[in-house]
Amino acid sequence: MEKRLVEDYLSLLKSEMCEVRGCTEPASIAFACARAVSVFKEHGIKFDPGKVVVSMRVSRDVYRNASTVKVPVLKIKGVKAAVVCGLFGGNSIFNPFASIDPSNKKTMMNLLQKEHWFFAESLDQPGIYVDAEIKYRKNIVRVIIDDKHDCIKKILYNGKSIFKIQPVREMILKIESMEQVIYIVKKRIPELENIAFAFLKKQARIIRSGERYGVISEVNRLIGNRMEGGNLPVQTFTGSGNQGLFLSIPFYKLYLKHGDKVIPSFLFSLLTQIYMVHKKGRISSLCGLSDKCAPSLAAGLSYFKGYGIDKIFMNMNLAGEVFNGMFCDGAKKSCADKGVAVMGYVMRKFYGDMYEK
C-alpha cells in the first residue's frame, strides 16, 4: 500500500478524535472566546473579563445545542454561559471547560447576570459556524470557526487579519464508499489499529467495568452526565462526545471479552462514522446517534461477525431506516433516552446481546 495513503488515513482518523469536557457546541463557542482573550494578552493588554462587549453570530445548529445543554462548572444552559466560560477559561485549545478554575464561579455568575454586554444571533445556515467579536476598551478581536468545532478559519485584531487558515489540499482524504472502509481495515495496518485502540482505552477511563458495566446503562449514564454539564473527560469523535461514547461503549465491552481481535471491528465502525459524516454532514436537524451512529455501529458489529460488504451495507441501511427522521431538538438530557433506544435496537438486532446480564 502506498505510504501516502496510509498517512492520509492516519491524519484523517486523528483529526476526528479529541478529548473534551462538556458538550462540543458550547465548547466551540467558549473556544472562540478563549482564543480571542489570548490575542489580547499576546498584544500586551491586561484583560478583565468583566469589562467586555461580546457579539456572537452562530449557525442555527450550534445555537440550538448551546441553548439547551448545561455547561460544566456553571451548570447553566445558553450561549451566554458558554461565552463566560471562554472568557474565564484561560485555555485557547479546544477543551476550554477543562481549564476553568472553580473558585471563579461566583465572579463568572456575576458576569452572567450582568446586562448590556452580550449579544447573540442565530444564523439561518447549517453546520458548524461561530463568529465571536469581543470588544475590550478600544480594541476588537474577532475569531471565526467554520466547518469543524475546533477549526479556526480567521482571526482579526482591530480589523486586520492576523491569522488565516493556510491553504492545503482540498481534503486530506474523503471516504466516499464502504468499499474504501473494508479495503483499508482488511489491510490490518498497525498504526491505524493502534490509534483506534488508544481511543478505546482513553474512553475506558470513564466507563464502569466489571459486573456494574452494562452497555445500555452506561450509554444512559454518560450521555446524561454530559447533557447536564458533567465535567468528565470524554473522547469525542467526528465532533461529538455522545457519538464517541455511543461507538466506544459496546466495543469496550467486547474488548473485555474478546481482547485485541475486536480492534479491527472498532476501527471499522470509526471509519464508517467518518464516511457517514462525509456523506450527511457533521451536524444537522437530525439526531446524530440515529442518523449516523446507528448505521456505523451496525457496520462494526456486522464486520465482527464476519459478514461481507453486501450484508454490512444492508444492516447499515436497516439501522438507518428504523430511526429515520428522528429530529434533534437540542442537546438535552433526553439525548440519553434516545441513545438507550437506538443502542438497544442495534445491539439486539445486530449482535443479539444487550450486555445487561
C-alpha positions as CSV (number, residue, x, y, z in Angstrom):
1,M,0.0,0.0,0.0
2,E,1.2,3.5,-0.8
3,K,2.8,5.2,2.2
4,R,1.0,8.4,1.4
5,L,-2.4,6.7,1.5
6,V,-1.7,5.2,4.9
7,E,-0.6,8.7,6.1
8,D,-3.8,10.2,4.8
9,Y,-5.9,7.7,6.8
10,L,-3.8,8.3,9.9
11,S,-4.3,12.1,9.6
12,L,-8.0,11.7,8.9
13,L,-8.6,9.4,11.9
14,K,-6.5,11.6,14.3
15,S,-8.3,14.8,13.1
16,E,-11.7,13.4,14.2
17,M,-10.5,12.5,17.8
18,C,-10.4,15.0,20.6
19,E,-10.9,14.9,24.4
20,V,-13.5,17.5,25.5
21,R,-15.3,18.2,28.8
22,G,-18.9,19.3,28.2
23,C,-20.9,19.4,25.0
24,T,-18.9,20.4,21.9
25,E,-21.2,23.1,20.6
26,P,-20.8,25.4,23.7
27,A,-17.2,24.2,23.8
28,S,-16.7,25.6,20.3
29,I,-18.2,29.0,21.4
30,A,-16.0,29.0,24.5
31,F,-13.0,28.1,22.4
32,A,-13.5,31.1,20.1
33,C,-13.8,33.4,23.1
34,A,-10.8,31.9,24.9
35,R,-8.7,32.3,21.7
36,A,-9.8,36.0,21.5
37,V,-8.7,36.5,25.1
38,S,-5.3,35.1,24.2
39,V,-4.9,37.6,21.3
40,F,-5.5,40.5,23.7
41,K,-2.8,39.1,26.0
42,E,-0.4,38.5,23.1
43,H,-0.7,42.2,22.4
44,G,0.3,43.1,25.9
45,I,-3.2,44.0,27.0
46,K,-4.2,43.2,30.6
47,F,-7.5,41.6,30.2
48,D,-10.5,42.0,32.5
49,P,-13.5,39.7,31.5
50,G,-15.9,41.9,33.4
51,K,-15.3,44.9,31.0
52,V,-16.1,43.4,27.6
53,V,-18.8,43.6,25.0
54,V,-19.3,40.4,23.1
55,S,-21.3,39.8,19.9
56,M,-21.9,36.2,18.8
57,R,-23.2,35.0,15.4
58,V,-23.6,31.3,15.2
59,S,-25.2,28.8,12.9
60,R,-28.7,27.5,13.9
61,D,-27.5,24.0,14.8
62,V,-24.7,25.4,17.1
63,Y,-27.2,27.9,18.6
64,R,-29.8,25.2,19.3
65,N,-27.5,22.8,21.1
66,A,-25.7,25.6,23.1
67,S,-29.1,26.9,24.2
68,T,-30.3,23.6,25.5
69,V,-27.3,22.0,27.2
70,K,-25.7,22.8,30.6
71,V,-22.0,23.9,30.6
72,P,-19.6,22.4,33.1
73,V,-18.8,24.4,36.3
74,L,-21.7,26.8,35.9
75,K,-24.3,24.1,35.3
76,I,-26.3,26.6,33.3
77,K,-27.7,26.5,29.7
78,G,-27.1,29.0,27.0
79,V,-24.8,30.7,24.6
80,K,-24.1,33.4,27.2
81,A,-22.9,30.8,29.7
82,A,-20.6,29.3,27.1
83,V,-19.1,32.7,26.4
84,V,-18.5,33.4,30.1
85,C,-16.7,30.1,30.4
86,G,-14.5,31.0,27.4
87,L,-13.6,34.4,28.9
88,F,-12.5,32.8,32.2
89,G,-11.1,29.6,30.8
90,G,-7.6,30.8,30.2
91,N,-7.1,28.0,27.7
92,S,-7.2,28.6,24.0
93,I,-7.0,24.9,23.0
94,F,-10.2,23.0,22.1
95,N,-11.0,21.8,25.6
96,P,-12.0,25.2,27.2
97,F,-14.1,23.9,30.1
98,A,-11.2,21.8,31.4
99,S,-9.1,24.9,32.4
100,I,-11.8,26.8,34.4
101,D,-10.9,27.4,38.0
102,P,-14.0,26.6,40.0
103,S,-13.0,29.2,42.5
104,N,-14.0,31.8,39.8
105,K,-17.6,30.6,39.7
106,K,-19.0,33.4,41.8
107,T,-17.3,36.1,39.6
108,M,-18.5,34.2,36.5
109,M,-22.1,34.2,37.8
110,N,-21.9,37.9,38.4
111,L,-20.9,38.5,34.7
112,L,-23.6,36.1,33.6
113,Q,-26.2,38.2,35.4
114,K,-24.8,41.5,34.1
115,E,-26.8,43.1,31.3
116,H,-26.0,45.0,28.1
117,W,-22.6,43.5,27.3
118,F,-23.7,40.4,25.4
119,F,-25.5,40.0,22.1
120,A,-26.2,36.7,20.2
121,E,-27.7,35.9,16.8
122,S,-28.7,32.6,15.3
123,L,-27.8,32.5,11.6
124,D,-30.0,30.7,9.1
125,Q,-27.2,28.4,8.0
126,P,-26.5,24.7,8.7
127,G,-23.4,23.1,10.1
128,I,-20.7,24.5,12.4
129,Y,-20.1,28.2,12.3
130,V,-19.1,30.5,15.2
131,D,-18.2,34.2,14.8
132,A,-17.1,35.8,18.1
133,E,-16.4,39.5,18.3
134,I,-15.0,40.8,21.6
135,K,-14.6,44.4,22.3
136,Y,-12.3,45.4,25.2
137,R,-11.6,49.1,25.7
138,K,-10.5,50.4,22.3
139,N,-9.6,47.0,20.8
140,I,-11.6,44.4,19.0
141,V,-10.8,40.8,18.4
142,R,-12.9,38.6,16.0
143,V,-12.5,34.8,15.8
144,I,-14.3,32.8,13.2
145,I,-14.7,29.0,13.4
146,D,-16.1,27.1,10.4
147,D,-16.8,23.6,9.3
148,K,-15.4,21.8,12.4
149,H,-15.8,22.7,16.1
150,D,-12.1,23.3,16.6
151,C,-11.3,24.8,13.1
152,I,-10.4,28.5,13.4
153,K,-10.7,29.9,9.9
154,K,-9.7,33.5,10.6
155,I,-8.7,35.9,13.4
156,L,-8.8,39.7,13.1
157,Y,-7.3,42.2,15.5
158,N,-8.8,45.7,15.1
159,G,-9.9,44.8,11.6
160,K,-6.6,43.4,10.5
161,S,-6.2,39.7,9.7
162,I,-3.6,38.1,12.0
163,F,-4.4,34.5,11.2
164,K,-5.9,32.8,8.2
165,I,-6.1,29.1,7.8
166,Q,-3.4,28.0,5.4
167,P,-4.4,26.6,2.0
168,V,-3.9,22.8,1.9
169,R,-5.1,20.1,-0.4
170,E,-8.9,20.3,-0.7
171,M,-9.1,17.4,1.8
172,I,-6.5,15.0,3.1
173,L,-8.9,12.2,2.3
174,K,-12.6,11.7,1.7
175,I,-14.2,8.4,2.3
176,E,-16.8,8.0,-0.4
177,S,-17.8,4.4,-0.2
178,M,-18.0,1.4,2.2
179,E,-15.7,-0.4,-0.1
180,Q,-12.9,2.0,0.9
181,V,-13.6,1.2,4.6
182,I,-13.5,-2.6,4.2
183,Y,-10.4,-2.3,2.0
184,I,-8.3,-0.4,4.5
185,V,-9.5,-2.3,7.6
186,K,-8.7,-5.7,5.9
187,K,-5.1,-4.4,5.4
188,R,-4.6,-4.7,9.1
189,I,-2.4,-1.6,9.3
190,P,-0.9,-1.5,12.8
191,E,-0.7,2.3,13.0
192,L,-4.5,2.7,12.4
193,E,-5.4,-0.1,14.8
194,N,-3.1,1.4,17.5
195,I,-5.0,4.8,17.2
196,A,-8.3,3.0,17.5
197,F,-7.1,1.0,20.5
198,A,-5.7,4.2,22.2
199,F,-9.1,5.9,21.7
200,L,-10.9,3.0,23.2
201,K,-8.5,2.8,26.2
202,K,-8.8,6.5,26.9
203,Q,-12.6,6.3,26.8
204,A,-12.4,3.3,29.2
205,R,-11.3,5.6,32.0
206,I,-14.8,6.9,32.4
207,I,-16.7,3.6,31.7
208,R,-17.6,1.4,34.6
209,S,-16.1,-2.1,34.5
210,G,-16.9,-5.4,36.0
211,E,-20.4,-6.5,37.0
212,R,-21.7,-2.9,37.1
213,Y,-20.9,-2.4,33.4
214,G,-23.9,-2.7,31.1
215,V,-23.8,-1.1,27.6
216,I,-27.3,0.3,27.8
217,S,-26.9,1.7,31.4
218,E,-23.5,3.3,30.5
219,V,-25.0,5.0,27.4
220,N,-27.7,6.4,29.6
221,R,-25.4,7.4,32.5
222,L,-22.6,9.0,30.4
223,I,-24.7,10.8,27.8
224,G,-27.0,12.1,30.5
225,N,-24.0,13.3,32.5
226,R,-22.7,15.4,29.6
227,M,-26.0,17.0,28.9
228,E,-26.4,18.0,32.5
229,G,-23.0,19.8,32.5
230,G,-20.8,17.0,33.7
231,N,-17.1,17.5,33.7
232,L,-15.9,14.1,32.5
233,P,-13.0,13.9,30.0
234,V,-14.9,12.4,27.1
235,Q,-13.2,11.2,23.9
236,T,-15.2,12.8,21.2
237,F,-15.4,11.5,17.6
238,T,-16.5,13.4,14.5
239,G,-17.1,16.4,16.7
240,S,-19.4,14.7,19.1
241,G,-18.9,13.4,22.6
242,N,-22.2,11.5,22.5
243,Q,-21.2,9.8,19.3
244,G,-17.8,8.9,20.7
245,L,-19.4,7.3,23.7
246,F,-22.1,5.5,21.6
247,L,-19.4,3.8,19.4
248,S,-16.9,3.0,22.1
249,I,-19.0,1.7,25.0
250,P,-20.2,-1.5,23.3
251,F,-16.8,-2.2,21.7
252,Y,-15.0,-1.8,25.1
253,K,-17.3,-4.4,26.5
254,L,-16.5,-6.7,23.5
255,Y,-12.8,-5.9,24.1
256,L,-13.0,-7.1,27.7
257,K,-14.5,-10.4,26.5
258,H,-12.5,-11.0,23.2
259,G,-9.3,-8.9,23.5
260,D,-7.4,-7.4,20.6
261,K,-9.4,-9.3,18.0
262,V,-12.1,-6.7,18.5
263,I,-9.9,-3.7,17.4
264,P,-10.3,-4.1,13.6
265,S,-14.1,-4.1,14.1
266,F,-13.9,-0.9,16.2
267,L,-11.7,0.7,13.6
268,F,-14.4,-0.3,11.0
269,S,-17.1,1.5,13.0
270,L,-14.9,4.6,13.4
271,L,-14.1,4.8,9.6
272,T,-17.8,4.1,8.8
273,Q,-18.7,7.0,11.1
274,I,-16.4,9.3,9.1
275,Y,-17.9,8.0,5.9
276,M,-21.4,8.9,7.3
277,V,-20.2,12.4,8.2
278,H,-18.7,12.9,4.8
279,K,-22.0,11.8,3.3
280,K,-24.5,13.5,5.6
281,G,-22.6,16.4,7.2
282,R,-21.2,16.9,10.7
283,I,-24.3,18.4,12.4
284,S,-27.9,18.9,11.3
285,S,-31.5,18.9,12.5
286,L,-31.5,15.1,12.8
287,C,-30.3,13.2,15.8
288,G,-26.7,12.1,15.1
289,L,-27.0,8.9,17.1
290,S,-29.8,7.6,14.9
291,D,-28.8,9.2,11.6
292,K,-25.1,8.3,11.6
293,C,-24.0,6.3,14.7
294,A,-26.6,3.6,14.5
295,P,-25.5,2.6,10.9
296,S,-21.8,2.9,11.9
297,L,-22.2,0.7,15.0
298,A,-24.3,-1.9,13.0
299,A,-21.4,-1.9,10.4
300,G,-18.8,-2.6,13.0
301,L,-20.8,-5.3,14.7
302,S,-21.5,-6.9,11.4
303,Y,-17.8,-6.9,10.5
304,F,-17.0,-8.5,13.8
305,K,-19.4,-11.3,12.9
306,G,-17.5,-11.9,9.6
307,Y,-20.2,-10.6,7.2
308,G,-19.3,-9.4,3.7
309,I,-19.8,-5.9,2.3
310,D,-23.3,-6.6,1.0
311,K,-24.6,-7.8,4.3
312,I,-22.8,-5.0,6.2
313,F,-24.4,-2.4,3.9
314,M,-27.8,-4.0,4.2
315,N,-27.6,-3.9,8.0
316,M,-26.4,-0.3,7.9
317,N,-29.5,0.7,5.8
318,L,-31.8,-1.2,8.1
319,A,-30.4,0.6,11.2
320,G,-30.8,3.9,9.4
321,E,-34.3,3.2,8.3
322,V,-35.6,2.2,11.7
323,F,-34.7,5.6,13.2
324,N,-35.1,7.7,10.0
325,G,-36.3,11.2,10.7
326,M,-35.6,11.3,14.5
327,F,-35.1,15.0,15.0
328,C,-32.7,16.8,17.2
329,D,-34.5,19.3,19.4
330,G,-31.3,20.3,21.2
331,A,-28.6,18.8,23.4
332,K,-30.7,17.7,26.4
333,K,-30.9,15.0,29.0
334,S,-33.4,13.3,26.7
335,C,-30.5,12.6,24.4
336,A,-29.6,9.8,26.8
337,D,-33.1,8.3,26.4
338,K,-32.6,8.4,22.6
339,G,-29.2,6.8,23.0
340,V,-30.7,4.0,25.0
341,A,-33.5,3.4,22.5
342,V,-31.1,3.4,19.5
343,M,-28.4,1.3,21.2
344,G,-31.0,-1.2,22.5
345,Y,-32.2,-1.9,19.0
346,V,-28.8,-2.1,17.4
347,M,-27.4,-4.5,20.0
348,R,-30.5,-6.8,19.9
349,K,-30.7,-6.8,16.1
350,F,-27.0,-6.9,15.1
351,Y,-25.4,-8.6,18.0
352,G,-28.1,-10.3,20.0
353,D,-26.9,-9.3,23.4
354,M,-27.6,-6.1,25.2
355,Y,-24.9,-6.9,27.8
356,E,-27.4,-6.2,30.7
357,K,-27.0,-9.7,32.2
